[in-house]
């Protein structure tokens, strides 16, 4: 097994290893090392901070012709779920998210709904400008309003361009809560709007804001679909409380199109 992790993480490793490469990829915990495990044990894994760093790390790892590459994910590091990097994802939910089972189930459904959005094709006329632009489409008239990788910190630029003829908004970067706030504050000027992003890993909004957009007939579309392989759940929390396993699984099953799996019990 090969492990890619930060230099300082190896100091606390109980597994024995040999170093294959010291990469130039830097993180807060030091440079990324690629090591081969020679004796079983534990290793703390710390990943790259960006998509580009992860792509570089993949390029390095693939020189060793691995059978399979597994990426350690996190809810707030969703960029690694992008089809650009991953062939599919395993979505894991559980009691550690909240002590309120209803909230865990509700937010799990919302996030999975986001990740499961099916891909569409970009409206043909919107290809006239670079895909690095924020594009608006008004009843067959495409217009670029901001040439940049995203609208982050420039959300207010949207306000003067919102009117009832606006049908599509393409974002080359992330859809954030601040962009949603601008749209919802001007919802009286919107008839039916479709937001288009590269893939669901670019949707970085709270579950409640996702629901608000749906209620206002503002639809989110993706150009590239993420494949969810299966949904796993953990009824045990590290914070001194647990959920009843059967109740949690039953209620999750009622809300999801996936049958959730308790890895420790269902795969024995």
SVG drawing of the C-alpha trace seen along z (x, -y; Angstrom):
<svg xmlns="http://www.w3.org/2000/svg" viewBox="-42 -48 54 59">
<polyline fill="none" stroke="black" stroke-width="0.4" points="0.0,0.0 1.2,-3.5 0.2,-6.4 0.4,-10.1 0.4,-12.4 2.1,-15.4 5.6,-15.1 4.7,-15.8 1.9,-13.2 4.5,-10.5 6.1,-11.3 3.2,-9.9 2.8,-6.8 2.8,-3.4 3.1,-1.7 6.6,-1.1 7.3,-2.6 9.9,-3.6 9.8,-6.9 9.5,-6.8 9.1,-10.5 9.3,-13.9 7.0,-16.0 7.1,-19.8 3.4,-20.0 3.3,-22.1 0.6,-22.0 0.3,-23.5 1.6,-20.2 4.6,-20.1 5.5,-18.8 3.6,-15.8 5.4,-12.5 4.6,-9.3 5.6,-6.3 5.2,-2.5 3.9,-0.7 6.2,2.2 4.6,3.2 1.0,2.8 0.0,-0.1 -1.7,-3.5 -1.0,-6.5 -2.5,-10.0 -3.6,-11.2 -3.5,-14.9 -4.5,-15.8 -3.6,-18.6 -5.5,-21.9 -6.6,-22.3 -7.8,-20.5 -4.6,-21.3 -2.4,-20.0 -4.5,-16.8 -4.2,-16.4 -0.4,-16.8 -0.4,-14.1 -2.4,-11.8 0.1,-12.2 3.0,-11.3 1.1,-8.3 0.1,-6.8 3.8,-6.3 3.6,-3.4 0.7,-1.9 -1.6,-1.5 -4.6,0.9 -6.9,-1.6 -6.6,-5.1 -8.7,-6.0 -9.1,-9.6 -9.9,-10.6 -12.8,-13.1 -14.6,-15.6 -17.9,-17.4 -16.2,-20.8 -13.5,-19.7 -16.0,-18.7 -13.8,-19.7 -12.2,-16.2 -15.5,-14.7 -15.3,-16.3 -15.4,-13.9 -12.2,-15.6 -10.5,-13.8 -12.7,-10.9 -14.5,-8.1 -17.1,-7.9 -17.7,-8.7 -18.8,-6.9 -21.0,-9.2 -20.8,-8.7 -23.1,-10.2 -23.6,-9.7 -24.2,-10.7 -21.0,-12.8 -22.7,-15.4 -25.3,-16.3 -27.0,-14.9 -30.3,-15.6 -31.2,-12.6 -33.8,-14.5 -31.2,-17.2 -28.7,-14.5 -31.3,-12.8 -32.6,-16.1 -29.2,-17.5 -27.9,-14.2 -30.8,-14.0 -30.2,-17.6 -26.5,-17.1 -27.1,-13.8 -29.7,-15.5 -27.1,-18.1 -24.4,-15.5 -26.9,-13.5 -27.9,-16.3 -27.8,-14.9 -25.7,-16.5 -27.1,-18.8 -25.6,-20.4 -24.7,-24.1 -27.1,-26.2 -25.5,-26.5 -25.2,-30.3 -23.4,-30.4 -20.3,-28.9 -19.5,-32.1 -17.4,-33.3 -14.7,-31.6 -15.8,-29.0 -13.7,-31.1 -16.4,-33.8 -19.5,-34.3 -22.2,-34.2 -25.8,-35.3 -28.4,-34.3 -31.4,-36.5 -34.1,-34.9 -31.6,-33.9 -29.1,-36.7 -25.9,-35.7 -23.8,-38.3 -20.6,-38.0 -20.5,-40.3 -17.4,-39.4 -14.2,-37.8 -12.7,-35.8 -12.6,-32.3 -15.6,-33.0 -17.9,-35.6 -16.5,-35.2 -16.2,-38.6 -17.9,-40.1 -21.4,-38.8 -22.9,-42.3 -22.1,-42.5 -25.1,-40.2 -27.7,-42.6 -27.8,-45.1 -28.0,-42.2 -31.0,-40.4 -34.3,-40.9 -37.3,-38.8 -35.7,-37.9 -32.7,-36.2 -33.0,-32.5 -29.5,-31.0 -26.5,-31.9 -23.3,-30.0 -20.7,-30.1 -17.2,-28.9 -16.4,-28.8 -18.3,-28.0 -22.0,-28.6 -21.8,-30.1 -24.3,-31.2 -23.4,-34.8 -24.4,-34.4 -27.6,-32.7 -28.3,-35.6 -28.1,-38.1 -30.5,-35.9 -33.0,-35.5 -32.9,-39.3 -33.8,-39.9 -36.2,-37.0 -39.1,-39.3 -37.2,-40.1 -36.7,-36.4 -39.2,-34.3 -37.4,-31.0 -33.7,-30.8 -31.3,-27.9 -27.9,-28.1 -25.2,-26.0 -21.9,-24.9 -19.2,-22.5 -20.3,-19.7 -21.9,-19.3 -18.6,-19.8 -18.9,-23.5 -22.2,-23.7 -21.0,-25.1 -24.2,-26.2 -26.1,-25.3 -28.9,-22.7 -31.5,-25.3 -30.4,-27.6 -30.6,-24.7 -34.3,-24.3 -35.0,-28.0 -33.7,-28.1 -36.0,-25.1 -39.0,-26.8 -38.4,-30.0 -38.1,-28.0 -34.4,-28.6 -32.8,-25.3 -29.2,-24.2 -27.8,-22.2 -24.3,-20.6 -22.3,-19.9 -20.6,-16.8 -22.4,-14.4 -20.9,-12.9 -21.5,-9.1 -22.4,-8.1 -21.3,-4.4 -23.2,-3.9 -24.1,-5.6 -22.7,-4.5 -23.7,-5.5 -22.2,-5.4 -24.7,-5.5 -21.9,-6.0 -20.6,-9.4 -17.3,-10.3 -19.1,-12.9 -20.7,-10.5 -24.0,-9.8 -25.2,-7.3 -28.2,-6.7 -30.2,-3.4 -28.7,-1.6 -32.0,-0.1 -34.0,-3.3 -31.3,-5.4 -31.0,-3.0 -34.8,-2.8 -35.4,-6.6 -32.4,-7.1 -33.9,-4.5 -37.2,-6.3 -35.6,-9.5 -32.9,-8.2 -32.9,-6.4 -29.9,-4.5 -30.0,-1.7 -27.6,-2.9 -24.9,-0.5 -23.4,-0.2 -19.9,0.9 -19.1,2.7 -22.3,4.8 -23.8,5.0 -20.6,6.2 -19.7,9.0"/>
</svg>
